[in-house]
Amino acid sequence: MSKSIFVIVSLLFALLAAAVAAKNLKIDEKKTHEAWIEHRDAWIAQDLDRLAKGCTNDTLLIVNENTWFGTNNGKRVFSQIFKIVNQGDFVVDQLTVKRDIIYITWTCTIKGQAYFGTDTFIVDDKYKIKAQTVGSPLYRAYPIRK
């Protein structure tokens, strides 16, 4: 699938999920954006405890076709992700915040190879991340261990 089709399909899915999830909820997009800022800052600091603090105890994390639940598993996955992305340059290319959905596109370049990826985050009514999806060929080239 080409990069542009992948982005369009992913963004449409994220917006559809936002519409369904927020149908009967009053969502403060400013607070959703603040949840993103906290996650981003914890990511930059590579602070696993801070990342976990921004999630629920049963947060769902999907990386390509693999799934994990909970903050302890999330910390284990992110420790592996940091080892991977620290080998190169990681840049967030686009940010979209709508209702309770945060959607980013990003590029990670390792050894001259650029890997495109997307993340979609869904926050709960306390603006904690209750689900995150990550899709990228990066994690096929550098697999996350279960």
C-alpha positions in Angstrom: 0.0 0.0 0.0 1.4 3.4 -0.9 2.3 5.9 1.8 -0.5 8.3 0.8 -3.2 5.7 0.7 -2.0 4.3 4.1 -2.2 7.8 5.6 -5.7 8.5 4.2 -7.1 5.1 5.3 -5.5 5.5 8.8 -6.8 9.0 9.2 -10.3 8.1 8.1 -10.3 5.2 10.5 -9.1 7.5 13.3 -11.8 10.0 12.6 -14.5 7.4 12.3 -13.4 5.9 15.7 -13.5 9.4 17.2 -17.0 10.0 15.9 -18.3 6.7 17.3 -16.5 7.0 20.6 -17.5 10.6 21.2 -21.1 10.4 20.1 -22.6 10.7 23.5 -19.6 12.2 25.4 -18.6 15.8 26.0 -15.0 15.8 24.9 -12.7 18.7 25.5 -10.2 18.7 22.6 -7.9 21.0 24.6 -7.6 18.3 27.3 -7.1 15.6 24.6 -4.3 17.8 23.2 -2.8 18.2 26.7 -2.8 14.4 27.0 -0.8 14.3 23.7 1.7 16.9 25.1 2.3 14.9 28.2 2.8 11.7 26.2 5.1 13.5 23.8 7.2 15.0 26.6 7.4 11.6 28.4 8.5 10.0 25.0 11.2 12.7 24.5 12.5 12.0 28.0 12.1 8.3 27.5 10.5 8.1 30.9 8.6 4.8 31.1 6.9 5.6 34.4 5.7 8.9 33.1 4.4 7.2 29.9 2.6 4.6 32.1 1.1 7.4 34.2 -0.7 8.8 31.1 -2.4 5.4 30.5 -5.1 3.4 32.1 -4.3 0.1 34.0 -5.8 -1.9 31.1 -4.6 0.3 28.2 -4.6 -1.7 24.9 -1.4 -1.3 22.8 -1.3 -2.6 19.2 1.9 -2.6 17.3 1.3 -3.9 13.8 -0.5 -7.2 14.5 0.8 -7.7 18.1 -1.3 -6.7 21.1 -0.5 -6.0 24.8 -2.6 -4.9 27.7 -1.7 -2.9 30.8 1.0 -0.4 31.8 3.6 -3.0 32.7 3.5 -4.5 29.2 3.4 -1.0 27.8 6.6 -0.1 29.6 8.3 -3.3 28.3 7.2 -2.5 24.7 8.3 1.1 24.9 11.7 0.1 26.4 12.2 -2.0 23.2 10.9 0.8 21.0 13.3 3.3 22.5 16.2 1.0 21.8 15.1 0.9 18.1 14.4 4.6 17.5 17.6 5.6 19.4 19.5 4.0 16.5 18.4 6.8 14.2 16.3 10.0 13.9 12.6 10.1 14.9 10.4 13.0 13.7 6.7 13.5 14.2 5.5 14.8 10.8 1.8 15.5 11.5 -0.5 15.8 14.5 -4.3 15.7 14.4 -6.4 16.0 17.5 -10.2 15.4 17.2 -12.4 14.8 20.1 -10.9 11.9 22.1 -8.5 10.8 19.3 -4.9 11.8 18.7 -3.4 10.8 15.4 0.2 11.3 14.3 2.3 10.4 11.4 6.0 10.0 11.8 9.3 9.0 10.2 12.2 7.2 11.7 15.4 7.0 9.7 17.9 4.3 10.7 21.1 3.6 8.7 19.8 5.7 5.8 16.4 3.9 5.6 13.4 6.0 6.3 10.4 4.2 7.9 7.0 5.8 7.8 4.5 5.2 10.6 1.3 6.2 12.2 0.0 6.2 15.8 -3.6 6.6 16.9 -4.4 7.2 20.5 -7.9 7.1 22.1 -8.3 8.8 25.5 -10.9 8.0 28.2 -13.1 10.5 30.0 -10.1 11.3 32.4 -7.9 12.0 29.3 -5.8 8.9 29.9 -4.7 6.8 26.9 -7.0 3.8 26.8 -5.8 2.5 23.4 -2.9 3.1 21.1 -2.2 1.7 17.7 1.1 1.8 16.0 1.6 0.8 12.3 4.9 0.9 10.6 7.3 -1.3 8.6 9.9 -0.2 11.1 8.6 -2.8 13.5 8.8 -5.5 10.8 12.5 -4.6 10.2 13.1 -4.3 14.0 10.5 -6.6 15.6 9.1 -6.0 19.1 9.4 -9.2 21.2 6.3 -10.5 22.9 
